[in-house]
Amino acid sequence: MSTSELYEYVTFYRGEKLKVYAASSYVAQQKAANIFRAGRVCDVSIFLYERPDGSRVIHTPAQNF
C-alpha cells in the first residue's frame, strides 16, 4: 500500500507525539507502540488526523444537552 491509500494518525505516549500512516487505527496503534517501545499497546493514545483523500478530521468535545 502506498501512503496515498493510508490514513494519517497522530499518536501520543508519555508526552511524546508521533504521526503514523496505517490502514486502520489498530495497525497505527501497534506501529506507534513499537516505535515508542511502550510496555502495553493500550497505553498509546491515537487520533485520526487525515483521510487518504487529503481531507482533515476535526475533533470536537462532546456537548452536554
PEDAMO-V872715 format. One record per residue. SS is DSSP state (~ for helix, > for strand, _ for the rest). PHI is phi in degrees with one decimal (999 if undefined). Layout:
# PEDAMO-V872715
ss = [SS	SS]
phi = [PHI	PHI]
This chain:
# PEDAMO-V872715
ss = [_	_	~	~	~	_	>	>	>	>	>	>	>	_	_	>	>	>	>	>	>	>	_	_	~	~	~	~	~	~	~	~	~	~	~	~	_	_	_	_	~	~	~	_	>	>	>	>	>	>	_	_	_	_	_	>	_	_	_	_	_	_	_	_	_]
phi = [999	-88.0	-65.4	-72.9	-104.2	-108.8	-83.3	-105.5	-119.1	-107.9	-120.5	-132.5	-154.6	49.9	81.7	-99.5	-124.7	-148.9	-95.8	-133.4	-102.5	-159.1	-77.9	-146.6	-66.2	-61.6	-64.8	-63.3	-65.7	-63.6	-61.0	-63.8	-60.9	-66.4	-67.1	-72.6	59.1	-71.8	-65.3	-131.8	-61.7	-67.3	-79.6	-91.2	-86.9	-141.1	-136.9	-69.7	-110.1	-149.8	-84.3	-60.2	-80.8	95.9	-78.7	-81.4	-106.9	-106.4	-101.2	-123.7	-68.7	-66.8	-103.9	-86.5	-109.1]
